[in-house]
Structures are given as structure tokens and as C-alpha cells.
Amino acid sequence: MSDDPMVAIGLEVHIQVNTRTKAFCGCPVDAFEPNTAICPTCLGQPGALPAPNREMISGAVKLARALNSETNHISRFARKHYLYPDLPKGYQITQFDEPLAFGGGLTILSAGEKNTIRLRRIHVEEDAAKLIHDEPWIREGRSYVDFNRCGIPLIEVVTEPDLRTGEEAVQFVRRLQILLRWLDISDALPEKGQLRFDANVSVRFHNDEDPVITEIKNLNSFSSLRKSLEFEIRRKIKRYESGSTDTAETVLWDESRRETRTMRSKETLSDYRYIPDPDLPVLRIHDHEVREVEDSLPELPWQARERLVKEYGISVEHADRMVKSPETVSYLDTAVNHGANVHEVIRWMTGELRHLQKQANAAYLSDIVPPETLADLLIAEQEERLTGATIVDIIYTAFVNDVSIDEMKAGYDNGECSSQEDIRDAVDSAIREYTSVVDAITSGDKPGGIDFLIGHVLKKLSGTIDPKRVRSEILARLETVDKDSTDS
């Protein structure tokens, strides 16, 4: 046996499911004012009876099949007891020894090689309320509770301890995040609490038959997951080397101090006093329902990655960038099928278009330029009818000023039909009509106003002119305007 310590990391990933209502009641999941989306059921008041959310169950089955997990035809809900201010019932509705699914796995890359991280189980449960401590209006030593989150539907994915580093753990949850978005199960945004992690880590040294496990709770970012695991691994190794005794405990990550701090001694299953929930029936999932879910599954991210590499001959790195969302893959496929060169499409998608998308705060690349239109522009560039710089101007100006890209492109393809005198007249007209914009440009208050003037001129000339010629004429006329105002 090697003298090197062996690290074992297992994750519990909590996923907020995209549903309209809570896990066991009809309260909406979206609420802006604290404690407004609550009812007797999610608050656990006497006589209120829960009913499982069908969307939550369907999402969990879909995820299980995508991860090659076995779906239990019969699973049960259980009560997990603990006392905390965020749990009004005194217990959480979850699943225990009969979860919705078990087994399966998700493949990551470890040291350049594929490594399948085995899954122990997938189950559904409800979220707890939200404790608020650190708002500026809260007096020191006090906490407030927002029960809107109480009862929000969650899927929990539990892995076997197959991960070895913090970086591998982050890679696993990032790949899981992509899958959740592909299947429209969850938006999976850690910063919004839609993806949260607990990590169990141990370090086994030689002759160590039963290594001590530390649980890191309530991690809500990829960065905190990686840094907390790296810190705990170093801490355990230092303790062993110094001869200190390690203890099983639950810790929290302190971001400000870059270290973990003890929360409590690690709890065991018996501490939670699991019992079957008497208010909820057995959950039965039939074979035909599982087959329907399987038949509805789209192409999965790893399948798309393999296809893109094989079909288009692109690198694995480029394929990884494309499969971050099904919309991105669809955009690439459409543009390439329309005749554009795949490498040029990827270059534009990851370069200029991504930059314009961020500038415009657009949800999708197709909001900036449709894939068929991008393909036409790139074909025109390949045939030397357009330059790359001109394409950027066309796309940007068309988007900012709501000018048709096709109309502008037609001017280049068919030869410009506007003379320099036409451009000069259109520019003079724009300057006379929009004096306030001209004043803002010349004073330096709004230099971006020049794009507005360009858009106006292009509309007047039906887009049949190179935006660079219009820009040059506007700049020349603005210099004249500025000089005239200075002389006067």
C-alpha cells in the first residue's frame, strides 16, 4: 500500500427544481415580499395535509434516467427530525431508505482521463426556510426568518466518495449544472441558492482502516466548494503529521477568514429519528412512465460533445464550450447546415457575438443575429464581398438601431447605391434634426450618440451603405460643427 494519503470526497448536491408551486402545497415558489408565499401546509400547522408536486417527481425521474440511475418503482417519503428555527414543523419531508432512484454516474476528466463518479442515490425533498443574519438593518445577535423558501421542491443527488480533489468536485457539479439546464430541470444558479452543496471528506493514511469524515455544510458557490475542500485536506494532513487526533465534525466555510470553523459534532442517522411520513402515500412509478421519460430525453451534453467532435472535426475544448447549453449547440448546427465554415462560426460565437451579447444583456446569441443570417455574412466574407470588421459594424449597428441586417447586407452584395453626396445630405439632415444628440457628443457627455446618428442615416439610405463611410462623414461634420461653435 502506498504511503501517500488517499483523499475521498463525497458530495450531496441540493437542486431547486423549476416548478410553479412548492413541493407539498400550492404556494407559489416566486414571491418578492418575505413571508407572503406561505400556508398551513408548508408551515406545518395542525390538520394540514401535504400532497406531492408532480413536476418535482417528473424532474427527478428525468434526471435519474439521464444519469443511468435505476428508478425505484416504489419509494416512500420520510420525516427527518431536527430542531432549528428554519424548520417550522420540527421535521423535513424527505426520503430515507427507499429513495426515488439509486446508482448511475456522471463522467468527468481526471488527469486527462475519463473518470465516472458513481452515484449513491437521487431523492426528492422540501427546502427549509431562510435565516437572515447579515442585513444592515438587523441588530447584532438577532436573526430573521423568511418562510417563503420553506417547502421549495429540491432534488438531492448523493455521490459515492469517488472524488479526490476540490477541482474534481467542482468539475462534477459544473457538469451536473449543464445537464440540469439542458433538461430544463433547474436554472441551477448557485448565487440564487438553486444549487447548494454539502461535502464529506476524509484522508486515509497507511494502516488507517477507518478514516475520520468531516462534513462541510451549506456551500453555495463553486469557489467555496473547491477552497473549503482544499483547506480541509491540508488541515487533516497537518494534524496527522503533528500527531494530533482528528474528530468527526460538521464545519462551515468562513469565506472572510479562508478557513473552516466547527459547527457541531457530526450527526449520525439515528440523530435524525427518520420515520415514514404517515400523511403521504407510497410513491409508485410504473414502467411505462419511466419509458415515456426516456423517450422524451433530448440529446444529452456528452452525446452532443461526442457528435460535434466526430461530425465537425473540432477539438474537445471547442466542443466543451459549445455544449454549455442546448441553444448554443442548436445555433452552431443551424449556421453550419446553412453553409458556414464550422471553425469560423465557433470563432464568432465565442468572440464578437459573445461580446455583443454581454453588452446588450441578451439571453441568447440568436437575439443578436439569427444563425442563418450569421452564416450568410460569413459566406460573404469568404467570398470577399465583406470584411470581418464590416460584419461587426453591420451586426452592432443593426442591433443598436433596429436596422435590418439583411437590408444592410444587400447594399454590400449588390454594390453600394448611395453616392458621397447622398451620404453628406443624409448626415446634414440628421445633424439638423438631432441637435441635442450632437451637443451631447461634442461636449463628451454621450460619445455613444454617434451610433444613433449612424443608425438614422442608414435607415434614411435603406441600409445600402458601409457604416464606416457614414461614421467618417459624421465625424468630419462634427469637427466642423465644433469648430464653428468655438469660433463664435
Secondary structure, DSSP 8 states (H G I E B T S, - for coil): --SS-EEEEEEEEEEE---SB-SSSS-BS--SSTT-S--TTTTT-TT------HHHHHHHHHHHHHTT-EE-SEE--EEEE---TT-TTSEEEE--SS-SEE--EEEEEETTEEEEEEEEEEEEEE---EEE---TTS-TT--EEEGGGTT-EEEEEEE-S-B-SHHHHHHHHHHHHHHHHHTTS----GGGTSEEEEEEEEEE-TT-SS---EEEEEE-SHHHHHHHHHHHHHHHHHHHHHT-----EEEEEETTTTEEEEEEE---GGGG--EE-TTS--EE--HHHHHHHHHH----HHHHHHHHHHHH---HHHHHHHTT-HHHHHHHHHHHHTT--HHHHHHHHHTHHHHHHHHHT-SSGGGTS-HHHHHHHHHHHHTTSS-HHHHHHHHHHHHHHT--HHHHHHHHHT-----HHHHHHHHHHHHHHTHHHHHHHHTTS-TTHHHHHHHHHHHHTTT-S-HHHHHHHHHHHHHHHHHHHHH-
